[in-house]
Amino acid sequence: MADNPSPVSGAPASAPGASSLDRLTLPETSILGLVKHFGPGMILMMTGIGTSHLVTAPAAGGRFEYALLWCIPVAYIFKYYGFEMAFRFTHATGRSVMDAYSTAWKKWPLWYVLVTTLVQCVVGQAGRLGAAAAVLYYLFLEYLGVELPIAAFGFVLGLVAVVVLMFQRYQALETMSKVFAGMLVVSSGMAYFAEPAPLSALANFVQIQIPGGSWLILASFLGLLPTGIDVSLQASEWGKAKKVGMGRIRSELESQGLAGRFDAFAPSKEALRVDTSRFSDHTLEYCRRWFHIGLWDFRTGHFISFLIACIFLLLAAVWLYPSEVAGNEVIGEIGQVFSRSLGPGMMVVFLLGAFAATFSTALNYFDGWPRVVGACCRNLFRSTASLQGIAASELTPEHRSRWYSEFNIYRATMLFSLVTASALIAGVPRPVYLVLVASALAYFIAPVIFFLNLYYCFTVIPKTDRLFYPSTFATWFGWISFVVFTGMSFLAIMNRVFGIALFGA
C-alpha cells in the first residue's frame, strides 16, 4: 500500500533547516493522477461493497420491494462525516486517530475499541466469510454438482486470505479484486438498464416506510452501508501506512519543532498537533495536495458504493420480489437476475465479480481489524509500544521473535479471527443471517466511533489551520449527522434488545 514519492533535487529551500521538506515531489492532481494515487478510500469502500451490497440490498428488494430504498441515501449522507473525519485527522497530523484515543481518561476508547473489535473479528468476519463462501457453494453446486458445507468453503477462503497477508502478497490480489469488482459494476449497470425500475419507484428515495419484519435489514443498512464506521479506524491506519503527505514528513516535522513528539504513555492533544502556519509554501502545498487526493479518494468510493447499493436493491425489487432471499443458495438466486436480464452467459460474469467483491471484503477485514487491535495494544502497553510497526521495512529480529510486538499481535489476531469465524459459520451455516447480524452489530458500535472521530478532529486540529480544520458546514452537519445517527441507533436498540416495538416489528 505504500506510495512514497521520491524527493527531487534542485528545489530551493525557503526556510532555514527545511531544505529536505522543500525538495518533496508534488503529487500530480489531474484525473489520471488522482486515480493513480487513490488508496485507503477505495480500499475502505471495496471493503463494504462485498456483503452489504451483494446480500443485504438484494434481501431488502426481494422481501420489501422498494419500501426500504430511502434508507440507502440516509445511511450514506448521515454517516459521511463519521468516515471523513478519520481521514482528515490522519492527513492533518500524520498520526492515526487511534493515537488520539489514548489521550482520553483512562484510555477508555482504546479498551472499548479493543473489545468490540475482537467481537467483530468473530461475528463480523463470519458474515463476510459466509458471503464469500456462499458464492463458491453455488459455483460448485451448479457447475460441478458438488455440495460441500458452507463452513468448509469459509475456512479455506479464510486460510487463503491469511496466508496471502502473512506473506505480504496483498498488492497483487488487490489489483485482481479491483478488476473483478469493475466487472461487477459494469454487469450490474447493464442488468439494471436492461429492465430499469419504473420512475415511480424512485419516489421511495424520499418516502419513509418501515414495513413489518424489516428491523434487521433496516439496522443492517444503517450499520453497514457504505460499511461500518468502525472501518474508519482501519482506514486511518491504512492512511498512516501509506506514508504520504503529513504521514511521510511527520518525523522530520518533529525534529524541526513543527510538531510535538507524541508519547502514548504521557499523552496530550498538544503533542499531536502540527503547526502548519510555520510551513514553507512548498511544504504546505505538498500536504494540501495529498489531503485533497485523500478526500477525493474517499468521496469517489463513497459515491460508487452508493450507486451499486441502489442498483442491487432495485434489481432485486424488479426481478426477485416477492422472495425471502435467504439460504445457502442465495447467491444463485441473486445471480438469476443477470441470467434473466442479460442471458445465461452473464451469470458467470456476475459470479466472478461477486466472488472477487466478497473475498476482497473478507481479505481487507483480515488485515484491518488486526491492525486496529495492534494499534490499541501499542497505545495501551509499553512492551508493545517499544516494538511497534507492521510494515516489513520496520521489522527487526526482535519484532518477529517477541510475542507482544505489534507485528505478532497483528498476526495472532488474524489467526484468532480465522478460527473463531470459521467455527461460527459451522455452527450457524446461514450466510444471509450472519451478514445481517454482523451489519447490525456494526450499527450499535458506530455512534461511539462517530463521536470520537468528530471530537478529536475539533479538539486536536488548530482552529487557525484553514487547510485541515473542518469548515462551518462540516462542523454543523457533522454534529447534526451524529445526533440523527445516534437517535436511530437508540430506536433500533430499544426495538431489538428490549423488545419495544417502536417500528418495523
Secondary structure, 3 states (H helix, E strand, C coil): CCCCCCCCCCCCCCCCCCCCHHHCCCCCCCHHHHHHHCCHHHHHHHHHHHHHHHHHHHHHHHHHCCCCCCHHHHHHHHHHHHHHHHHHHHHHHCCCHHHHHCCCHHHHHHHHHHHHHHHHHHHHHHHHHHHHHHHHHHHHHHHHCCCCCHHHHHHHHHHHHHHHHHCCCHHHHHHHHHHHHHHHHHHHHHHHHHCCCCHHHHHHHCCCCCCCCCHHHHHHHHHHCCCCCCHHHHHHHHHHHHCCCHHHHHHHHHHCCCECCCCCCCCCHHHHCECHHHCCHHHHHHHHHHHHHHHHHHHHHHHHHHHHHHHHHHHHHHHCCCCCCCCCCHHHHHHHHHHHHHCCHHHHHHHHHHHHHHHHHHHHHHHHHHHHHHHHHHHHCHHHHCCCCCCHHHCCHHHHHCCCCHHHHHHHHHHHHHHHHHHHHHHCCCHHHHHHHHHHHHHHHHHHHHHHHHHHHHHHCCCCCCCCCCCHHHHHHHHHHHHHHHHHHHHHHHHHCCCCCCCCC
